[in-house]
Amino acid sequence: MIQGLTNLKITGRHGLPLKDAWKNGSSSYLGMTVHGFPNMVYMFDFQGPTVRANVPKTIKCQAQWLVSTLTELRDRNIYQFEPTATAIPQWNSMMTGSWGKTPNPQFTTWESARSSVTEPLWVKGIPEYKHALNQCLAPDFPGFQSPIYRGISEEANMEEGQITQLVLA
């Protein structure tokens, strides 16, 4: 999954390639968004319940959250969506804590053997993941930066040359 996304040559704010941002392993918020890559949303990553849960249920859970979020963003004329820099370490810390309580870190499995970087996986199941996603819904979108609204001040909100289109990978 990681190599598939980095091979797409996605660049974030200030021209940072995703490959460089993830050179020490992937780092995300909710297993779907990355700080420094506004409007980039991807599904079915190791930091979501992909490896340890039923695939259709995982996709349904993530898709429902994404549709709810995108609908709310559209309805409120918010055009930029990006996790905060602090949300990602908090997400990773929570995952690491759960991961460390399982026997998984002691063994090499097909998940951990995929690269030289050891990363925690989501091991709390779909109900806990749904709960985590629901905590990040409107009106405040906790874990995400203050909204940037479409309108008169749009140019003032954008950095020069910044691309603000949604990337669904």
N, C-alpha and C positions, 0 to 999 in steps of 0.2 A: 504494500500500500504506500509506504513512504517513498520508495523509489519511483513508483508510478506518478506520484504528484510532483516530485522534484524533477523528473524527466520532462514535465510539461513546461519547464522554464518560466514558472510564474515569478513575477517580481512584485515586491511590495513597495511600501513607501520609501522614498529616497533611492529607488532602484535596487534594493536588497533582494537578491534571488532567494527563493524559498530553500533551495539547496544549501545555501550558506547559513540561513537562519536555523536549519535543522542539521547542521553538520555534526552535532553531538547527540542527535536523536530528536525525534519529533516532540513538539511541545505545543499543546493546544488548550483551549478552554472548551469544556463540554465534549471534547473529542471531535469538534466540528469547526472551530474558528481559531484564528491565529492573530496575535497582536502584531501590528505593523503591516497587516494585509487586509485593509478595509474591504468589506463586502465579499470577502472570500469565505465561502461555506463549502465544506466537503462532508461527506457522510461515510460511515462504515470504516472508522479508523480504530486502531488498537486502544486508544484512550477513551473509547466508548465501549458498550457491551457487545462488541462484534465477535470476538473469539470465544467467549464463554456463554453465549446466549443463542437463541434461535434466530437465524438470519432474517426471516420475514418480520418477526416481531421487532427486531432491532431497527430495521429499515422503516417500519410503520411508525415506531416511536419517534425516531429522528425526523421523519417526513412530516408528521403531524405538528411537531414543535416548530419546524422550519416554516410550514405554511402559516401557522398562527402568527409567528414572528414577522414574516414578510408581509402578511396582510395588515398587521398593526403598523408596521413601518410605512407602508403605502398610504394607509388611511390617515396617518399623522404627518405625511409629507417629509418623512425622515429619509434622507438619501445615503447616509453613511452609517455603517454598522460594524463595530470593531470591539473586541474585548480589551479590557484595561491591561496594563502591564502587570498589575498585581493579581489579577484573576487567574492567570495561567499558573504561577507558582503555587497558589492556593489549591487549584485543581490537582496539580501534580503531587502536592504534599498529601492531599486527601487520598489520592490513588495509591501513593507509595505506602501510606499507613495501612491501608486495607490489604495491599499486595504483600506487605511484610508479615501479616498475620496468617498467611497461608503457607503451605510447604513449597509453593512454586519457585521462590527465589533460590532454593537449594538444588534445583534440578534443571537440566537442559531439556527443553521441550521444543516442539516445532515452532512455537511462538517466539521463544527467546533465542532460538538458534538462527533466526532470520537475518541477524546482523551482529556486528561486534559490539553494538551498543545495547546495554541491558535497560529495558524500559518497563515500568510497571504497566499492567493491563487492568482494565476495569473488571473487578471480580464481585461486585455487589449485586449483579442481576438487573433485570429490566425494571421491576417496581422501584428500586432505589434510584435508578437512572432517570426514570420518568419524573420522580419527585425532584431530583436535581434540576432537570430541565424546566419543570413548572415553576421552580423558584426564580428562574431567569426570564420570565415573561413580563409583558407590559403590566402596569404602566411605567415602571421604573427601569426595567431591563438590568437588574443587578449584575455586576460583573462586566458590563459593557460601558464604553465611554459615553459621555454626554452626547445626546443626539445632535446631529447637524441637519438642520431643516432646509428643504428646498424652498427657494423664494428669492426675494430681493437681495439678500446677503449671501447668496450661494457662492458667488465668486470670492467673497471675503473668506469663506470657510474652506475653500480649496487651495491646496498648495499648487504652485505652478506646475503644470504638466501632469497633475495627479489624475489617474483614471479612476472613475467611480462607477464601474459597472459590476454587477454581481457575477461572481465566478462560481459556478456549481461544478465541482469536480467529483 
